Every structure is written in structure tokens, then in C-alpha cells.
Amino acid sequence: MSNTIAERLRARAEQLGLNARELAEQARVNRSFVYDIMRGRSERPNLEKLDKVAAIIKVDRNWLLHGKGVVEGDEPVMDEEADSFVAIPSVEVTASMGGGKLVADEVENGEPYHFKSSWITHRLRANPANLRIMHVEGDSMMPTLHDGDVVLVDLGRALPTPPGIFVLFDGMGLVAKRLEHIPNSDPPQVRIISDNTFYSPYERTAEEIKIIGRIRWFGREI
């Protein structure tokens, strides 16, 4: 079986109607332990904790690790890699498109969004473990982004080259803005730009900001 431990755990949990939070609670392990496996962050998990998870979903530990072993009842159906979906967590972070605001540490917030693995790998060329779903608010990135839009942020891309739209901490709060590096600036500086011309561009040194990640996709309700 060519599937990964992440895919097997997700498929079995879905088959049994369990989400990551419920599985962690029933197995009496930290939520992060289950989340990390499901996101592909942990390919060598703690075996004692994995035994507890395996017991709840009624499979052998070796089935989770290697795809070989006893599964109570029918094995879950897992799609081929090209057609499989990966869950991207929605986090409790709001990027303001106006003045910005401080946010708490990353916290799971609602159901994850699912994207095709092949799209993430071949089109975005991203690692699913680096992706997060966030929400934006305000009007400074109109007409590109609207208040309430959902954005897919790649935490693995935190350099403003090439220019693009990023989520960043600009010294005042977390914002979604267009960034471009200012050539030959010393110390290095970036220009922070709103697509809405009502808002003026401003500049910050690289040390004054923290780029969270590049926005790769957005969606909105109509």
C-alpha cells in the first residue's frame, strides 16, 4: 500500500465519523499529536500514544505505520494520490486589510478546508503542512480581496520576492497586503501596498515586519 500514515489515519477516522479533536479526546492524547500526523508533520510518532489512537479506531498499530495489519471491519477506501484530498486547518487568525490587529497564537477554528493533493503538489508546489486557512477583513485590498474572504496562506513562503500578496505583521497588527522589495535599499526595505487606492503605500525595514506567509488562493461567499 503506497498511502502514508497521514492518509490512513484520516481515512479511518473519516470512515468512523471521528474528527481529529474527537479522536484525540477519546484516545486521551494531545490534539496536536493527532493533528500533526493527519497533516503529514509526524511520520515517526510516539508509539505509546499511537497505540492509544489505534485502539480507538480499531486497527493494528502496524496498519497505521505500514499499511499491513488487522483492521476491524472493512478497510477504509483511500483514493489514489492524484485524486486524494488533504485537510488544511482553518486557524483563528484574522488578517485585517485596514489598520490591522493583534491576534492570538494559532488555534484551530472550525472545520478544515480540503484541497486536492495533486493541486497542492503540482500547481502550488507547496507542502500541505505549511498551509493554513485564514480570513481577511476590511476593504484596503479591494477589488482583489473582499471583506470576509477566505485565503490559503503558505507559511513556507515568507520572502517578498517575487512581489505578491502576503499576510504579515507590520508593527501594528496582522494585515493582508501586497509586498515588494525595494531594490538597493540599505537596510533592506519593503513597500507595503493596498490595492484600494484610497490607502497610501508605506514602507518598513525588513526588521520591522514579520511575514507570515504568501496568499496562494482565496474564496468568497456570494
Phi and psi restraints in degrees (value plus and minus 20) as a CYANA .aco file:
   2 SER   PHI    -111.6   -71.6
   2 SER   PSI     -25.3    14.7
   3 ASN   PHI     -89.7   -49.7
   3 ASN   PSI     139.6   179.6
   4 THR   PHI    -113.4   -73.4
   4 THR   PSI     148.4   188.4
   5 ILE   PHI     -79.4   -39.4
   5 ILE   PSI     -56.3   -16.3
   6 ALA   PHI     -82.0   -42.0
   6 ALA   PSI     -66.0   -26.0
   7 GLU   PHI     -87.2   -47.2
   7 GLU   PSI     -59.0   -19.0
   8 ARG   PHI     -86.8   -46.8
   8 ARG   PSI     -62.8   -22.8
   9 LEU   PHI     -86.0   -46.0
   9 LEU   PSI     -63.5   -23.5
  10 ARG   PHI     -82.0   -42.0
  10 ARG   PSI     -64.7   -24.7
  11 ALA   PHI     -85.2   -45.2
  11 ALA   PSI     -62.3   -22.3
  12 ARG   PHI     -88.7   -48.7
  12 ARG   PSI     -61.9   -21.9
  13 ALA   PHI     -82.4   -42.4
  13 ALA   PSI     -63.2   -23.2
  14 GLU   PHI     -84.2   -44.2
  14 GLU   PSI     -60.0   -20.0
  15 GLN   PHI     -79.0   -39.0
  15 GLN   PSI     -56.7   -16.7
  16 LEU   PHI    -110.8   -70.8
  16 LEU   PSI     -19.3    20.7
  17 GLY   PHI      54.5    94.5
  17 GLY   PSI       9.6    49.6
  18 LEU   PHI    -131.1   -91.1
  18 LEU   PSI     114.8   154.8
  19 ASN   PHI    -113.4   -73.4
  19 ASN   PSI     155.1   195.1
  20 ALA   PHI     -80.9   -40.9
  20 ALA   PSI     -60.1   -20.1
  21 ARG   PHI     -84.2   -44.2
  21 ARG   PSI     -66.5   -26.5
  22 GLU   PHI     -84.1   -44.1
  22 GLU   PSI     -60.3   -20.3
  23 LEU   PHI     -83.1   -43.1
  23 LEU   PSI     -64.2   -24.2
  24 ALA   PHI     -83.2   -43.2
  24 ALA   PSI     -61.7   -21.7
  25 GLU   PHI     -85.1   -45.1
  25 GLU   PSI     -63.1   -23.1
  26 GLN   PHI     -89.5   -49.5
  26 GLN   PSI     -53.9   -13.9
  27 ALA   PHI    -103.5   -63.5
  27 ALA   PSI     -29.5    10.5
  28 ARG   PHI      38.3    78.3
  28 ARG   PSI      29.0    69.0
  29 VAL   PHI    -146.6  -106.6
  29 VAL   PSI     144.9   184.9
  30 ASN   PHI     -83.9   -43.9
  30 ASN   PSI     123.3   163.3
  31 ARG   PHI     -78.5   -38.5
  31 ARG   PSI     -58.1   -18.1
  32 SER   PHI     -80.8   -40.8
  32 SER   PSI     -50.2   -10.2
  33 PHE   PHI     -82.8   -42.8
  33 PHE   PSI     -66.3   -26.3
  34 VAL   PHI     -91.1   -51.1
  34 VAL   PSI     -63.9   -23.9
  35 TYR   PHI     -79.5   -39.5
  35 TYR   PSI     -63.5   -23.5
  36 ASP   PHI     -83.1   -43.1
  36 ASP   PSI     -58.6   -18.6
  37 ILE   PHI     -86.9   -46.9
  37 ILE   PSI     -67.3   -27.3
  38 MET   PHI     -83.6   -43.6
  38 MET   PSI     -48.9    -8.9
  39 ARG   PHI    -108.7   -68.7
  39 ARG   PSI     -21.3    18.7
  40 GLY   PHI      61.8   101.8
  40 GLY   PSI      -6.3    33.7
  41 ARG   PHI    -101.8   -61.8
  41 ARG   PSI     -43.1    -3.1
  42 SER   PHI    -148.7  -108.7
  42 SER   PSI      81.3   121.3
  43 GLU   PHI    -116.1   -76.1
  43 GLU   PSI     -29.9    10.1
  44 ARG   PHI    -149.7  -109.7
  44 ARG   PSI      49.5    89.5
  45 PRO   PHI     -93.2   -53.2
  45 PRO   PSI     142.6   182.6
  46 ASN   PHI     -79.0   -39.0
  46 ASN   PSI     104.8   144.8
  47 LEU   PHI     -90.3   -50.3
  47 LEU   PSI     -53.2   -13.2
  48 GLU   PHI     -83.8   -43.8
  48 GLU   PSI     -64.4   -24.4
  49 LYS   PHI     -88.9   -48.9
  49 LYS   PSI     -56.9   -16.9
  50 LEU   PHI     -84.8   -44.8
  50 LEU   PSI     -55.0   -15.0
  51 ASP   PHI     -79.8   -39.8
  51 ASP   PSI     -59.5   -19.5
  52 LYS   PHI     -85.4   -45.4
  52 LYS   PSI     -60.8   -20.8
  53 VAL   PHI     -86.3   -46.3
  53 VAL   PSI     -64.1   -24.1
  54 ALA   PHI     -80.3   -40.3
  54 ALA   PSI     -57.9   -17.9
  55 ALA   PHI     -84.1   -44.1
  55 ALA   PSI     -58.9   -18.9
  56 ILE   PHI     -88.2   -48.2
  56 ILE   PSI     -59.5   -19.5
  57 ILE   PHI    -113.7   -73.7
  57 ILE   PSI     -14.3    25.7
  58 LYS   PHI      39.8    79.8
  58 LYS   PSI      34.2    74.2
  59 VAL   PHI    -158.9  -118.9
  59 VAL   PSI     140.7   180.7
  60 ASP   PHI     -91.3   -51.3
  60 ASP   PSI     127.8   167.8
  61 ARG   PHI     -77.6   -37.6
  61 ARG   PSI     -59.7   -19.7
  62 ASN   PHI     -84.8   -44.8
  62 ASN   PSI     -46.4    -6.4
  63 TRP   PHI     -86.6   -46.6
  63 TRP   PSI     -61.1   -21.1
  64 LEU   PHI     -84.6   -44.6
  64 LEU   PSI     -62.9   -22.9
  65 LEU   PHI     -94.2   -54.2
  65 LEU   PSI     -62.1   -22.1
  66 HIS   PHI    -148.6  -108.6
  66 HIS   PSI     -24.3    15.7
  67 GLY   PHI      60.9   100.9
  67 GLY   PSI      -8.5    31.5
  68 LYS   PHI    -148.2  -108.2
  68 LYS   PSI     106.2   146.2
  69 GLY   PHI     124.8   164.8
  69 GLY   PSI    -199.0  -159.0
  70 VAL   PHI    -100.5   -60.5
  70 VAL   PSI     114.8   154.8
  71 VAL   PHI    -143.9  -103.9
  71 VAL   PSI     103.5   143.5
  72 GLU   PHI     -89.7   -49.7
  72 GLU   PSI     104.7   144.7
  73 GLY   PHI      59.9    99.9
  73 GLY   PSI    -175.0  -135.0
  74 ASP   PHI     -98.8   -58.8
  74 ASP   PSI     123.3   163.3
  75 GLU   PHI     -89.5   -49.5
  75 GLU   PSI     126.0   166.0
  76 PRO   PHI     -87.1   -47.1
  76 PRO   PSI     129.0   169.0
  77 VAL   PHI    -103.4   -63.4
  77 VAL   PSI     105.9   145.9
  78 MET   PHI    -137.9   -97.9
  78 MET   PSI     109.0   149.0
  79 ASP   PHI     -89.5   -49.5
  79 ASP   PSI     140.1   180.1
  80 GLU   PHI     -84.3   -44.3
  80 GLU   PSI     136.9   176.9
  81 GLU   PHI     -74.1   -34.1
  81 GLU   PSI     -59.7   -19.7
  82 ALA   PHI     -84.7   -44.7
  82 ALA   PSI     -46.2    -6.2
  83 ASP   PHI    -129.9   -89.9
  83 ASP   PSI     -21.1    18.9
  84 SER   PHI     -97.2   -57.2
  84 SER   PSI     138.6   178.6
  85 PHE   PHI    -134.6   -94.6
  85 PHE   PSI     129.2   169.2
  86 VAL   PHI    -138.7   -98.7
  86 VAL   PSI     120.4   160.4
  87 ALA   PHI    -106.6   -66.6
  87 ALA   PSI     106.2   146.2
  88 ILE   PHI    -128.3   -88.3
  88 ILE   PSI     100.9   140.9
  89 PRO   PHI     -87.4   -47.4
  89 PRO   PSI     122.1   162.1
  90 SER   PHI    -113.6   -73.6
  90 SER   PSI     102.4   142.4
  91 VAL   PHI    -130.7   -90.7
  91 VAL   PSI     136.3   176.3
  92 GLU   PHI    -101.8   -61.8
  92 GLU   PSI      46.1    86.1
  93 VAL   PHI    -155.3  -115.3
  93 VAL   PSI     107.2   147.2
  94 THR   PHI    -136.5   -96.5
  94 THR   PSI     102.1   142.1
  95 ALA   PHI    -114.0   -74.0
  95 ALA   PSI      94.6   134.6
  96 SER   PHI     -97.1   -57.1
  96 SER   PSI     121.2   161.2
  97 MET   PHI    -123.4   -83.4
  97 MET   PSI      -8.7    31.3
  98 GLY   PHI    -131.8   -91.8
  98 GLY   PSI    -132.2   -92.2
  99 GLY   PHI    -101.0   -61.0
  99 GLY   PSI     -35.4     4.6
 100 GLY   PHI      65.3   105.3
 100 GLY   PSI     139.7   179.7
 101 LYS   PHI    -174.1  -134.1
 101 LYS   PSI     134.8   174.8
 102 LEU   PHI     -91.0   -51.0
 102 LEU   PSI     130.8   170.8
 103 VAL   PHI    -151.9  -111.9
 103 VAL   PSI     142.4   182.4
 104 ALA   PHI     -99.8   -59.8
 104 ALA   PSI     154.7   194.7
 105 ASP   PHI     -81.2   -41.2
 105 ASP   PSI     142.5   182.5
 106 GLU   PHI     -76.6   -36.6
 106 GLU   PSI     104.1   144.1
 107 VAL   PHI    -154.8  -114.8
 107 VAL   PSI     115.5   155.5
 108 GLU   PHI     -79.3   -39.3
 108 GLU   PSI     115.7   155.7
 109 ASN   PHI    -162.1  -122.1
 109 ASN   PSI      71.8   111.8
 110 GLY   PHI      69.8   109.8
 110 GLY   PSI    -194.5  -154.5
 111 GLU   PHI     -95.1   -55.1
 111 GLU   PSI     127.6   167.6
 112 PRO   PHI     -90.9   -50.9
 112 PRO   PSI     142.6   182.6
 113 TYR   PHI    -120.3   -80.3
 113 TYR   PSI     125.6   165.6
 114 HIS   PHI    -133.8   -93.8
 114 HIS   PSI     112.5   152.5
 115 PHE   PHI    -149.3  -109.3
 115 PHE   PSI     132.2   172.2
 116 LYS   PHI     -84.6   -44.6
 116 LYS   PSI     114.1   154.1
 117 SER   PHI     -79.9   -39.9
 117 SER   PSI     -60.5   -20.5
 118 SER   PHI     -84.1   -44.1
 118 SER   PSI     -56.0   -16.0
 119 TRP   PHI     -86.5   -46.5
 119 TRP   PSI     -63.9   -23.9
 120 ILE   PHI     -83.9   -43.9
 120 ILE   PSI     -63.5   -23.5
 121 THR   PHI     -93.8   -53.8
 121 THR   PSI     -66.5   -26.5
 122 HIS   PHI    -115.9   -75.9
 122 HIS   PSI     -49.8    -9.8
 123 ARG   PHI    -113.4   -73.4
 123 ARG   PSI     -71.7   -31.7
 124 LEU   PHI    -100.1   -60.1
 124 LEU   PSI     -44.1    -4.1
 125 ARG   PHI      33.0    73.0
 125 ARG   PSI      30.3    70.3
 126 ALA   PHI    -142.7  -102.7
 126 ALA   PSI     139.0   179.0
 127 ASN   PHI    -112.3   -72.3
 127 ASN   PSI     101.3   141.3
 128 PRO   PHI     -73.8   -33.8
 128 PRO   PSI     -50.3   -10.3
 129 ALA   PHI     -86.0   -46.0
 129 ALA   PSI     -39.1     0.9
 130 ASN   PHI    -114.3   -74.3
 130 ASN   PSI     -20.1    19.9
 131 LEU   PHI    -117.9   -77.9
 131 LEU   PSI     122.3   162.3
 132 ARG   PHI    -159.1  -119.1
 132 ARG   PSI     127.5   167.5
 133 ILE   PHI    -116.2   -76.2
 133 ILE   PSI     108.8   148.8
 134 MET   PHI    -151.2  -111.2
 134 MET   PSI     152.6   192.6
 135 HIS   PHI    -140.2  -100.2
 135 HIS   PSI     131.1   171.1
 136 VAL   PHI    -137.2   -97.2
 136 VAL   PSI     136.0   176.0
 137 GLU   PHI    -160.3  -120.3
 137 GLU   PSI     137.4   177.4
 138 GLY   PHI      79.3   119.3
 138 GLY   PSI    -198.9  -158.9
 139 ASP   PHI    -143.0  -103.0
 139 ASP   PSI     -12.7    27.3
 140 SER   PHI     -92.1   -52.1
 140 SER   PSI     -36.6     3.4
 141 MET   PHI    -125.1   -85.1
 141 MET   PSI      -5.9    34.1
 142 MET   PHI     -85.8   -45.8
 142 MET   PSI     122.8   162.8
 143 PRO   PHI    -111.6   -71.6
 143 PRO   PSI     -16.8    23.2
 144 THR   PHI     -87.8   -47.8
 144 THR   PSI     -72.2   -32.2
 145 LEU   PHI    -138.8   -98.8
 145 LEU   PSI     120.3   160.3
 146 HIS   PHI    -127.7   -87.7
 146 HIS   PSI     139.3   179.3
 147 ASP   PHI     -77.7   -37.7
 147 ASP   PSI     107.3   147.3
 148 GLY   PHI      73.0   113.0
 148 GLY   PSI     -23.1    16.9
 149 ASP   PHI     -83.1   -43.1
 149 ASP   PSI     130.9   170.9
 150 VAL   PHI    -117.7   -77.7
 150 VAL   PSI     113.5   153.5
 151 VAL   PHI    -145.7  -105.7
 151 VAL   PSI     127.5   167.5
 152 LEU   PHI    -122.9   -82.9
 152 LEU   PSI      97.4   137.4
 153 VAL   PHI    -130.3   -90.3
 153 VAL   PSI     110.4   150.4
 154 ASP   PHI    -117.1   -77.1
 154 ASP   PSI      84.6   124.6
 155 LEU   PHI     -88.9   -48.9
 155 LEU   PSI     -35.5     4.5
 156 GLY   PHI    -100.9   -60.9
 156 GLY   PSI     -26.5    13.5
 157 ARG   PHI    -138.1   -98.1
 157 ARG   PSI      74.5   114.5
 158 ALA   PHI    -142.1  -102.1
 158 ALA   PSI       7.3    47.3
 159 LEU   PHI    -139.7   -99.7
 159 LEU   PSI     117.0   157.0
 160 PRO   PHI    -100.3   -60.3
 160 PRO   PSI      10.9    50.9
 161 THR   PHI    -151.5  -111.5
 161 THR   PSI      99.2   139.2
 162 PRO   PHI     -92.9   -52.9
 162 PRO   PSI     148.5   188.5
 163 PRO   PHI     -78.6   -38.6
 163 PRO   PSI     133.2   173.2
 164 GLY   PHI    -197.6  -157.6
 164 GLY   PSI    -190.1  -150.1
 165 ILE   PHI    -120.7   -80.7
 165 ILE   PSI     108.8   148.8
 166 PHE   PHI    -149.0  -109.0
 166 PHE   PSI     140.0   180.0
 167 VAL   PHI    -119.6   -79.6
 167 VAL   PSI     108.0   148.0
 168 LEU   PHI    -167.4  -127.4
 168 LEU   PSI     138.0   178.0
 169 PHE   PHI    -116.2   -76.2
 169 PHE   PSI      97.2   137.2
 170 ASP   PHI    -119.2   -79.2
 170 ASP   PSI      -6.6    33.4
 171 GLY   PHI      81.9   121.9
 171 GLY   PSI     -41.3    -1.3
 172 MET   PHI    -131.2   -91.2
 172 MET   PSI     -54.9   -14.9
 173 GLY   PHI     159.3   199.3
 173 GLY   PSI    -195.4  -155.4
 174 LEU   PHI    -107.6   -67.6
 174 LEU   PSI     107.3   147.3
 175 VAL   PHI    -155.2  -115.2
 175 VAL   PSI     137.5   177.5
 176 ALA   PHI    -128.1   -88.1
 176 ALA   PSI      96.6   136.6
 177 LYS   PHI    -166.0  -126.0
 177 LYS   PSI     143.4   183.4
 178 ARG   PHI    -106.2   -66.2
 178 ARG   PSI     112.3   152.3
 179 LEU   PHI    -139.1   -99.1
 179 LEU   PSI     123.9   163.9
 180 GLU   PHI    -164.2  -124.2
 180 GLU   PSI     119.2   159.2
 181 HIS   PHI     -93.6   -53.6
 181 HIS   PSI     117.6   157.6
 182 ILE   PHI    -108.4   -68.4
 182 ILE   PSI      91.8   131.8
 183 PRO   PHI     -78.5   -38.5
 183 PRO   PSI     122.2   162.2
 184 ASN   PHI      42.6    82.6
 184 ASN   PSI      -3.7    36.3
 185 SER   PHI     -96.5   -56.5
 185 SER   PSI     122.0   162.0
 186 ASP   PHI    -163.0  -123.0
 186 ASP   PSI      88.5   128.5
 187 PRO   PHI     -89.3   -49.3
 187 PRO   PSI     143.6   183.6
 188 PRO   PHI     -75.3   -35.3
 188 PRO   PSI     115.2   155.2
 189 GLN   PHI    -149.4  -109.4
 189 GLN   PSI     137.9   177.9
 190 VAL   PHI    -145.7  -105.7
 190 VAL   PSI     129.7   169.7
 191 ARG   PHI    -119.6   -79.6
 191 ARG   PSI     110.0   150.0
 192 ILE   PHI    -127.6   -87.6
 192 ILE   PSI      98.3   138.3
 193 ILE   PHI    -143.4  -103.4
 193 ILE   PSI     116.8   156.8
 194 SER   PHI    -119.3   -79.3
 194 SER   PSI     116.9   156.9
 195 ASP   PHI     -89.7   -49.7
 195 ASP   PSI     -46.5    -6.5
 196 ASN   PHI     -97.8   -57.8
 196 ASN   PSI      95.1   135.1
 197 THR   PHI     -88.2   -48.2
 197 THR   PSI     -28.3    11.7
 198 PHE   PHI     -84.9   -44.9
 198 PHE   PSI     -46.2    -6.2
 199 TYR   PHI    -120.2   -80.2
 199 TYR   PSI     112.4   152.4
 200 SER   PHI    -102.5   -62.5
 200 SER   PSI     123.9   163.9
 201 PRO   PHI     -84.4   -44.4
 201 PRO   PSI     136.0   176.0
 202 TYR   PHI    -164.3  -124.3
 202 TYR   PSI     144.2   184.2
 203 GLU   PHI    -141.2  -101.2
 203 GLU   PSI     129.1   169.1
 204 ARG   PHI    -161.2  -121.2
 204 ARG   PSI     131.2   171.2
 205 THR   PHI     -96.0   -56.0
 205 THR   PSI     138.7   178.7
 206 ALA   PHI     -79.3   -39.3
 206 ALA   PSI     -49.9    -9.9
 207 GLU   PHI     -96.8   -56.8
 207 GLU   PSI     -38.7     1.3
 208 GLU   PHI    -105.6   -65.6
 208 GLU   PSI     -32.8     7.2
 209 ILE   PHI    -141.7  -101.7
 209 ILE   PSI     143.3   183.3
 210 LYS   PHI    -152.4  -112.4
 210 LYS   PSI      93.4   133.4
 211 ILE   PHI    -101.2   -61.2
 211 ILE   PSI     101.4   141.4
 212 ILE   PHI     -99.8   -59.8
 212 ILE   PSI     -63.7   -23.7
 213 GLY   PHI     152.5   192.5
 213 GLY   PSI     147.8   187.8
 214 ARG   PHI    -110.6   -70.6
 214 ARG   PSI     116.3   156.3
 215 ILE   PHI     -97.9   -57.9
 215 ILE   PSI     104.0   144.0
 216 ARG   PHI    -127.9   -87.9
 216 ARG   PSI     -38.1     1.9
 217 TRP   PHI    -180.8  -140.8
 217 TRP   PSI     132.8   172.8
 218 PHE   PHI    -161.6  -121.6
 218 PHE   PSI     140.2   180.2
 219 GLY   PHI    -165.3  -125.3
 219 GLY   PSI     137.2   177.2
 220 ARG   PHI    -170.2  -130.2
 220 ARG   PSI     136.2   176.2
 221 GLU   PHI    -106.5   -66.5
 221 GLU   PSI     127.3   167.3
